[in-house]
Amino acid sequence: MSLDDMLVVPGSKRPGRKAGASAVEKITRAEELRLQLADDIVRGVLAPGAALDETEIARRFEVSRTPVREALRQLAASGLVDSRAHRGAFVAQPSLERLSGMFEAMAELEALCAGLAAERMLAVERQALEAVHEELRVLSYDGNPERFAEVNESFHNAIYTGSQNGYIAEITLATRVRVQPFRRAQFRNLGRLAKSQAEHDRVVVAILRGDRAGAAAAMRAHIELVRGEYEHYAVTV
């Protein structure tokens, strides 16, 4: 999946694409596998040390081994899979130090994007951000964490795009892919969707006011709360 595909937000256009197409609609098979396997690992369905056989996984999901290999490679980058030459892949658990480092980097990168977006976001991009924010508000009442997580990615993509810095957007997105399994899991906490929506609201208000420092601070606080929510989730599963 290209960076452009993942950064498309509601209301935006790309050459050769239908207006309004979202990153959710362009998800690849390897990405679907990664999300499913990540969920199984984080929820404890696949226990630490369990073997991850490429052939068996390919048969289960009725795909070739190519997207399976890509999914396992991405999961290894998140610390959820231990892949060794001539030994295969096994379920792993990221160390607290590694997880803390990933969330710390995520908080700073997202804060940087939000601050830049407050100063640089175009009018059409502000409208797109407000639209996806409203969609999340409605979803926060539905109690569907999987769908909320999908649209949440479009919300954050809109802010990356609004930073008007493709390089920063690229490295922020790459970091998010690694942290994504843990971010998705915390949406299962009771009442988390409404809390996330309130945190987003503070970010959006600051961006629309053109308040760079306020937007950065609100986003940083949001990601730090996401980390805390995941830690709470991890001890309850």
Buried (B, 14 or more C-beta within 10 A) or exposed (E): EEEBBBBBBBBBEEEEBEEBBBBBEBBEBBBBBBBBBBBBBBEEEBEEEBEBEBEEBBEEBEBEEEBBBBBBBBBBEBBBBBBEEEEEBBBBBBEEEEBEEBBEBBBBBBBBBBBBBBBBBEEEBBEBBBBBBEBBBEBBEEEBBEBBBBBBBBBBBBBBBBBBBEEBBBEBBEBBBBBBBBBBBBBBBEEBBEBBBEBBBBBBBBBBEEBBEBBBBBBBBBBBBBBEBBBEBBEEE
